[in-house]
Each structure stands twice: as C-alpha cells, then as structure tokens.
Amino acid sequence: MENLGYILLAGFIFGTIGWGANSYGKRLGLWQPRVIGWTMMIYPYVVFNLWALWGVGVGLLVLLWFFHHE
C-alpha cells in the first residue's frame, strides 16, 4: 500500500482534468470532450494498478488533445 498516495494523486489530477474537459465539451456542445471527461472522472475508481492508472490517464489526455477544437 505504499503507492496509495500516488494513486490518490492520480485520481485527483485526472478527475479534475476530466471535470474541466466535461465542462469544456458542454459549453461548446461537443460530445467527444464530454465522453473523455466522464471517462477520466470514472476510471480511477476502477483501475487500481499504479502504472495502468497513469498510463490510461496520459492516454486519455492525448486523446483529449486530438479532440479539442480551437
């Protein structure tokens, strides 16, 4: 359980970014950032492996980068 702090940190970071992505998608009427945002807020409750948690989070951030509209 020595990784518990890092798991909580990852959940907080990716949950906060997911909340922002959901708000961004809602404001612009885009469904892709909203789905990515909801996924980022929910997946830390399902994934318990530290490396998988950070890997999925970074992967979702990359996906969010490709689906943002300027």
Secondary structure by P-SEA (a helix, b strand, c coil): ccaaaaaaaaaaaaaaaaaaaaaaaaaaccaaaaaaaaaaaccccccccaaaaaaaaaaaaaaaaaaccc
